Amino acid sequence: MKKKAKGKIEMISSGLNELETPIRQACNLAKAIRMMLSSDDMPAEEGEGIFGVADALVELIECLQETRCELWHLASDVENGGGGAS
């Protein structure tokens, strides 16, 4: 593998790894919002709207986590000479 390609793969892998912590933190915050909204103290009308937003955030963030993981594996496969998915 050429040095330039290997360098780019390492940059991609590094960038994807740097995304892991903020994505995980955002997902945990959205899940915490959902849990707080299940409290009996939250007015039903306000809770439903906020719950919908938190639920959508969790789904979006989980999708981003899956994409990050797939890209990391693809970069790893290419780096190891596997060529990635066809």
N, CA, C and O atoms as a GROMACS GRO file, in nm:
protein
  344
    1MET      N    1   0.086  -0.118   0.000
    1MET     CA    2   0.000   0.000   0.000
    1MET      C    3   0.090   0.123   0.000
    1MET      O    4   0.193   0.127   0.068
    2LYS      N    5   0.050   0.223  -0.076
    2LYS     CA    6   0.127   0.346  -0.083
    2LYS      C    7   0.122   0.420   0.050
    2LYS      O    8   0.023   0.411   0.124
    3LYS      N    9   0.230   0.493   0.080
    3LYS     CA   10   0.237   0.569   0.206
    3LYS      C   11   0.124   0.671   0.215
    3LYS      O   12   0.066   0.690   0.322
    4LYS      N   13   0.094   0.737   0.104
    4LYS     CA   14  -0.009   0.841   0.104
    4LYS      C   15  -0.146   0.781   0.139
    4LYS      O   16  -0.220   0.837   0.219
    5ALA      N   17  -0.178   0.665   0.079
    5ALA     CA   18  -0.306   0.599   0.107
    5ALA      C   19  -0.311   0.553   0.252
    5ALA      O   20  -0.413   0.567   0.320
    6LYS      N   21  -0.200   0.498   0.299
    6LYS     CA   22  -0.196   0.452   0.438
    6LYS      C   23  -0.215   0.569   0.534
    6LYS      O   24  -0.284   0.557   0.634
    7GLY      N   25  -0.154   0.682   0.503
    7GLY     CA   26  -0.169   0.802   0.586
    7GLY      C   27  -0.313   0.850   0.590
    7GLY      O   28  -0.363   0.889   0.696
    8LYS      N   29  -0.381   0.846   0.475
    8LYS     CA   30  -0.521   0.888   0.469
    8LYS      C   31  -0.609   0.793   0.548
    8LYS      O   32  -0.701   0.836   0.618
    9ILE      N   33  -0.582   0.664   0.538
    9ILE     CA   34  -0.659   0.565   0.613
    9ILE      C   35  -0.641   0.588   0.763
    9ILE      O   36  -0.738   0.582   0.839
   10GLU      N   37  -0.519   0.615   0.805
   10GLU     CA   38  -0.494   0.641   0.947
   10GLU      C   39  -0.566   0.768   0.993
   10GLU      O   40  -0.616   0.774   1.105
   11MET      N   41  -0.569   0.870   0.906
   11MET     CA   42  -0.641   0.994   0.941
   11MET      C   43  -0.790   0.967   0.954
   11MET      O   44  -0.854   1.019   1.046
   12ILE      N   45  -0.846   0.887   0.864
   12ILE     CA   46  -0.989   0.853   0.871
   12ILE      C   47  -1.019   0.775   0.998
   12ILE      O   48  -1.115   0.805   1.069
   13SER      N   49  -0.938   0.675   1.026
   13SER     CA   50  -0.957   0.595   1.147
   13SER      C   51  -0.949   0.682   1.272
   13SER      O   52  -1.030   0.668   1.363
   14SER      N   53  -0.852   0.770   1.275
   14SER     CA   54  -0.835   0.859   1.390
   14SER      C   55  -0.955   0.952   1.405
   14SER      O   56  -1.006   0.970   1.516
   15GLY      N   57  -1.001   1.010   1.294
   15GLY     CA   58  -1.117   1.098   1.298
   15GLY      C   59  -1.242   1.027   1.345
   15GLY      O   60  -1.320   1.081   1.423
   16LEU      N   61  -1.261   0.904   1.297
   16LEU     CA   62  -1.377   0.826   1.339
   16LEU      C   63  -1.370   0.793   1.487
   16LEU      O   64  -1.472   0.796   1.556
   17ASN      N   65  -1.252   0.761   1.536
   17ASN     CA   66  -1.237   0.732   1.679
   17ASN      C   67  -1.264   0.855   1.763
   17ASN      O   68  -1.320   0.845   1.872
   18GLU      N   69  -1.225   0.973   1.713
   18GLU     CA   70  -1.251   1.097   1.787
   18GLU      C   71  -1.401   1.127   1.797
   18GLU      O   72  -1.443   1.198   1.888
   19LEU      N   73  -1.480   1.074   1.706
   19LEU     CA   74  -1.625   1.095   1.710
   19LEU      C   75  -1.693   1.010   1.816
   19LEU      O   76  -1.804   1.044   1.860
   20GLU      N   77  -1.630   0.903   1.857
   20GLU     CA   78  -1.696   0.808   1.946
   20GLU      C   79  -1.741   0.871   2.077
   20GLU      O   80  -1.856   0.853   2.117
   21THR      N   81  -1.655   0.946   2.144
   21THR     CA   82  -1.691   1.002   2.275
   21THR      C   83  -1.805   1.103   2.265
   21THR      O   84  -1.901   1.091   2.341
   22PRO      N   85  -1.800   1.202   2.173
   22PRO     CA   86  -1.912   1.295   2.167
   22PRO      C   87  -2.043   1.229   2.125
   22PRO      O   88  -2.150   1.268   2.172
   23ILE      N   89  -2.035   1.130   2.037
   23ILE     CA   90  -2.158   1.059   1.996
   23ILE      C   91  -2.216   0.984   2.115
   23ILE      O   92  -2.336   0.988   2.139
   24ARG      N   93  -2.130   0.916   2.190
   24ARG     CA   94  -2.177   0.840   2.307
   24ARG      C   95  -2.236   0.935   2.412
   24ARG      O   96  -2.339   0.904   2.472
   25GLN      N   97  -2.170   1.050   2.435
   25GLN     CA   98  -2.220   1.146   2.533
   25GLN      C   99  -2.356   1.201   2.491
   25GLN      O  100  -2.447   1.212   2.574
   26ALA      N  101  -2.371   1.234   2.364
   26ALA     CA  102  -2.499   1.287   2.314
   26ALA      C  103  -2.609   1.182   2.328
   26ALA      O  104  -2.722   1.214   2.366
   27CYS      N  105  -2.577   1.059   2.297
   27CYS     CA  106  -2.675   0.951   2.309
   27CYS      C  107  -2.716   0.932   2.455
   27CYS      O  108  -2.834   0.914   2.485
   28ASN      N  109  -2.619   0.934   2.544
   28ASN     CA  110  -2.649   0.918   2.687
   28ASN      C  111  -2.736   1.033   2.738
   28ASN      O  112  -2.827   1.010   2.818
   29LEU      N  113  -2.709   1.156   2.692
   29LEU     CA  114  -2.792   1.269   2.733
   29LEU      C  115  -2.935   1.255   2.682
   29LEU      O  116  -3.030   1.281   2.756
   30ALA      N  117  -2.951   1.213   2.557
   30ALA     CA  118  -3.085   1.194   2.502
   30ALA      C  119  -3.160   1.084   2.578
   30ALA      O  120  -3.279   1.097   2.604
   31LYS      N  121  -3.089   0.978   2.613
   31LYS     CA  122  -3.152   0.871   2.691
   31LYS      C  123  -3.190   0.921   2.830
   31LYS      O  124  -3.294   0.882   2.884
   32ALA      N  125  -3.106   1.007   2.888
   32ALA     CA  126  -3.137   1.063   3.020
   32ALA      C  127  -3.262   1.150   3.012
   32ALA      O  128  -3.344   1.148   3.104
   33ILE      N  129  -3.277   1.226   2.904
   33ILE     CA  130  -3.397   1.308   2.885
   33ILE      C  131  -3.520   1.218   2.879
   33ILE      O  132  -3.622   1.248   2.942
   34ARG      N  133  -3.510   1.110   2.804
   34ARG     CA  134  -3.624   1.017   2.796
   34ARG      C  135  -3.660   0.964   2.934
   34ARG      O  136  -3.778   0.955   2.968
   35MET      N  137  -3.560   0.928   3.013
   35MET     CA  138  -3.587   0.874   3.147
   35MET      C  139  -3.649   0.980   3.237
   35MET      O  140  -3.741   0.950   3.312
   36MET      N  141  -3.600   1.105   3.230
   36MET     CA  142  -3.656   1.212   3.312
   36MET      C  143  -3.801   1.239   3.273
   36MET      O  144  -3.883   1.272   3.358
   37LEU      N  145  -3.832   1.225   3.145
   37LEU     CA  146  -3.967   1.252   3.099
   37LEU      C  147  -4.066   1.145   3.141
   37LEU      O  148  -4.187   1.168   3.139
   38SER      N  149  -4.015   1.031   3.180
   38SER     CA  150  -4.106   0.926   3.226
   38SER      C  151  -4.150   0.950   3.370
   38SER      O  152  -4.231   0.874   3.424
   39SER      N  153  -4.097   1.055   3.433
   39SER     CA  154  -4.132   1.090   3.570
   39SER      C  155  -4.277   1.139   3.577
   39SER      O  156  -4.327   1.200   3.482
   40ASP      N  157  -4.343   1.114   3.688
   40ASP     CA  158  -4.480   1.159   3.708
   40ASP      C  159  -4.489   1.310   3.727
   40ASP      O  160  -4.597   1.368   3.716
   41ASP      N  161  -4.376   1.376   3.756
   41ASP     CA  162  -4.374   1.520   3.779
   41ASP      C  163  -4.381   1.602   3.651
   41ASP      O  164  -4.410   1.721   3.656
   42MET      N  165  -4.355   1.541   3.536
   42MET     CA  166  -4.354   1.614   3.409
   42MET      C  167  -4.497   1.624   3.355
   42MET      O  168  -4.566   1.523   3.343
   43PRO      N  169  -4.542   1.747   3.322
   43PRO     CA  170  -4.674   1.762   3.260
   43PRO      C  171  -4.680   1.682   3.130
   43PRO      O  172  -4.586   1.684   3.051
   44ALA      N  173  -4.789   1.614   3.107
   44ALA     CA  174  -4.802   1.522   2.993
   44ALA      C  175  -4.777   1.590   2.858
   44ALA      O  176  -4.707   1.535   2.774
   45GLU      N  177  -4.833   1.710   2.837
   45GLU     CA  178  -4.820   1.776   2.708
   45GLU      C  179  -4.673   1.811   2.679
   45GLU      O  180  -4.624   1.787   2.569
   46GLU      N  181  -4.606   1.866   2.778
   46GLU     CA  182  -4.465   1.902   2.760
   46GLU      C  183  -4.380   1.778   2.742
   46GLU      O  184  -4.290   1.773   2.658
   47GLY      N  185  -4.408   1.678   2.821
   47GLY     CA  186  -4.330   1.555   2.818
   47GLY      C  187  -4.336   1.483   2.686
   47GLY      O  188  -4.235   1.430   2.639
   48GLU      N  189  -4.454   1.480   2.625
   48GLU     CA  190  -4.469   1.407   2.499
   48GLU      C  191  -4.384   1.467   2.388
   48GLU      O  192  -4.320   1.395   2.312
   49GLY      N  193  -4.384   1.600   2.379
   49GLY     CA  194  -4.305   1.667   2.276
   49GLY      C  195  -4.156   1.648   2.296
   49GLY      O  196  -4.083   1.618   2.202
   50ILE      N  197  -4.113   1.665   2.419
   50ILE     CA  198  -3.970   1.650   2.449
   50ILE      C  199  -3.929   1.504   2.432
   50ILE      O  200  -3.819   1.477   2.383
   51PHE      N  201  -4.015   1.412   2.472
   51PHE     CA  202  -3.985   1.270   2.455
   51PHE      C  203  -3.966   1.237   2.308
   51PHE      O  204  -3.876   1.161   2.272
   52GLY      N  205  -4.050   1.293   2.223
   52GLY     CA  206  -4.038   1.268   2.079
   52GLY      C  207  -3.905   1.317   2.025
   52GLY      O  208  -3.841   1.249   1.944
   53VAL      N  209  -3.862   1.434   2.069
   53VAL     CA  210  -3.733   1.488   2.026
   53VAL      C  211  -3.619   1.399   2.077
   53VAL      O  212  -3.528   1.365   2.001
   54ALA      N  213  -3.624   1.363   2.204
   54ALA     CA  214  -3.520   1.278   2.261
   54ALA      C  215  -3.515   1.143   2.191
   54ALA      O  216  -3.407   1.090   2.164
   55ASP      N  217  -3.630   1.086   2.161
   55ASP     CA  218  -3.637   0.957   2.094
   55ASP      C  219  -3.576   0.967   1.954
   55ASP      O  220  -3.501   0.879   1.913
   56ALA      N  221  -3.609   1.074   1.882
   56ALA     CA  222  -3.552   1.095   1.748
   56ALA      C  223  -3.400   1.111   1.756
   56ALA      O  224  -3.327   1.060   1.671
   57LEU      N  225  -3.352   1.183   1.858
   57LEU     CA  226  -3.208   1.201   1.877
   57LEU      C  227  -3.139   1.068   1.902
   57LEU      O  228  -3.033   1.040   1.845
   58VAL      N  229  -3.197   0.986   1.986
   58VAL     CA  230  -3.138   0.856   2.016
   58VAL      C  231  -3.127   0.772   1.888
   58VAL      O  232  -3.023   0.712   1.862
   59GLU      N  233  -3.233   0.769   1.809
   59GLU     CA  234  -3.230   0.692   1.685
   59GLU      C  235  -3.125   0.745   1.589
   59GLU      O  236  -3.051   0.667   1.529
   60LEU      N  237  -3.116   0.876   1.573
   60LEU     CA  238  -3.019   0.937   1.484
   60LEU      C  239  -2.876   0.910   1.531
   60LEU      O  240  -2.790   0.874   1.451
   61ILE      N  241  -2.853   0.925   1.660
   61ILE     CA  242  -2.718   0.904   1.714
   61ILE      C  243  -2.678   0.758   1.703
   61ILE      O  244  -2.563   0.728   1.671
   62GLU      N  245  -2.770   0.667   1.728
   62GLU     CA  246  -2.738   0.525   1.714
   62GLU      C  247  -2.705   0.491   1.568
   62GLU      O  248  -2.618   0.408   1.542
   63CYS      N  249  -2.774   0.555   1.474
   63CYS     CA  250  -2.744   0.536   1.332
   63CYS      C  251  -2.604   0.589   1.302
   63CYS      O  252  -2.529   0.526   1.227
   64LEU      N  253  -2.568   0.704   1.358
   64LEU     CA  254  -2.434   0.760   1.339
   64LEU      C  255  -2.327   0.667   1.398
   64LEU      O  256  -2.220   0.651   1.340
   65GLN      N  257  -2.357   0.607   1.512
   65GLN     CA  258  -2.263   0.513   1.573
   65GLN      C  259  -2.240   0.394   1.481
   65GLN      O  260  -2.126   0.349   1.464
   66GLU      N  261  -2.346   0.342   1.422
   66GLU     CA  262  -2.333   0.228   1.331
   66GLU      C  263  -2.252   0.266   1.209
   66GLU      O  264  -2.166   0.189   1.164
   67THR      N  265  -2.278   0.384   1.153
   67THR     CA  266  -2.204   0.431   1.036
   67THR      C  267  -2.057   0.449   1.069
   67THR      O  268  -1.970   0.410   0.991
   68ARG      N  269  -2.027   0.508   1.186
   68ARG     CA  270  -1.889   0.526   1.229
   68ARG      C  271  -1.819   0.391   1.239
   68ARG      O  272  -1.705   0.377   1.196
   69CYS      N  273  -1.887   0.294   1.295
   69CYS     CA  274  -1.830   0.161   1.312
   69CYS      C  275  -1.804   0.095   1.175
   69CYS      O  276  -1.698   0.036   1.155
   70GLU      N  277  -1.899   0.106   1.083
   70GLU     CA  278  -1.883   0.049   0.950
   70GLU      C  279  -1.765   0.114   0.876
   70GLU      O  280  -1.686   0.044   0.812
   71LEU      N  281  -1.753   0.246   0.887
   71LEU     CA  282  -1.642   0.315   0.822
   71LEU      C  283  -1.509   0.276   0.884
   71LEU      O  284  -1.409   0.261   0.813
   72TRP      N  285  -1.506   0.260   1.015
   72TRP     CA  286  -1.383   0.220   1.082
   72TRP      C  287  -1.340   0.082   1.034
   72TRP      O  288  -1.222   0.059   1.007
   73HIS      N  289  -1.437  -0.011   1.024
   73HIS     CA  290  -1.405  -0.145   0.977
   73HIS      C  291  -1.359  -0.143   0.832
   73HIS      O  292  -1.267  -0.216   0.795
   74LEU      N  293  -1.421  -0.061   0.750
   74LEU     CA  294  -1.382  -0.050   0.609
   74LEU      C  295  -1.239   0.002   0.598
   74LEU      O  296  -1.159  -0.053   0.522
   75ALA      N  297  -1.207   0.106   0.674
   75ALA     CA  298  -1.070   0.160   0.673
   75ALA      C  299  -0.971   0.055   0.721
   75ALA      O  300  -0.861   0.043   0.667
   76SER      N  301  -1.010  -0.021   0.823
   76SER     CA  302  -0.924  -0.125   0.876
   76SER      C  303  -0.902  -0.236   0.774
   76SER      O  304  -0.791  -0.285   0.758
   77ASP      N  305  -1.009  -0.275   0.704
   77ASP     CA  306  -0.998  -0.378   0.600
   77ASP      C  307  -0.905  -0.332   0.489
   77ASP      O  308  -0.821  -0.410   0.444
   78VAL      N  309  -0.919  -0.208   0.443
   78VAL     CA  310  -0.835  -0.157   0.336
   78VAL      C  311  -0.689  -0.152   0.382
   78VAL      O  312  -0.598  -0.188   0.308
   79GLU      N  313  -0.669  -0.105   0.505
   79GLU     CA  314  -0.534  -0.094   0.559
   79GLU      C  315  -0.466  -0.230   0.566
   79GLU      O  316  -0.346  -0.243   0.544
   80ASN      N  317  -0.546  -0.333   0.597
   80ASN     CA  318  -0.492  -0.470   0.610
   80ASN      C  319  -0.489  -0.543   0.478
   80ASN      O  320  -0.457  -0.662   0.475
   81GLY      N  321  -0.521  -0.475   0.368
   81GLY     CA  322  -0.513  -0.536   0.236
   81GLY      C  323  -0.637  -0.609   0.193
   81GLY      O  324  -0.637  -0.676   0.090
   82GLY      N  325  -0.745  -0.599   0.271
   82GLY     CA  326  -0.869  -0.670   0.237
   82GLY      C  327  -0.948  -0.604   0.127
   82GLY      O  328  -1.030  -0.669   0.063
   83GLY      N  329  -0.925  -0.476   0.104
   83GLY     CA  330  -0.994  -0.408  -0.005
   83GLY      C  331  -1.132  -0.360   0.028
   83GLY      O  332  -1.191  -0.287  -0.052
   84GLY      N  333  -1.187  -0.397   0.142
   84GLY     CA  334  -1.320  -0.349   0.180
   84GLY      C  335  -1.430  -0.422   0.109
   84GLY      O  336  -1.406  -0.520   0.039
   85ALA      N  337  -1.555  -0.372   0.127
   85ALA     CA  338  -1.672  -0.436   0.067
   85ALA      C  339  -1.677  -0.405  -0.081
   85ALA      O  340  -1.630  -0.301  -0.126
   86SER      N  341  -1.735  -0.497  -0.158
   86SER     CA  342  -1.749  -0.477  -0.302
   86SER      C  343  -1.888  -0.431  -0.335
   86SER      O  344  -1.920  -0.409  -0.452
   0.00000   0.00000   0.00000
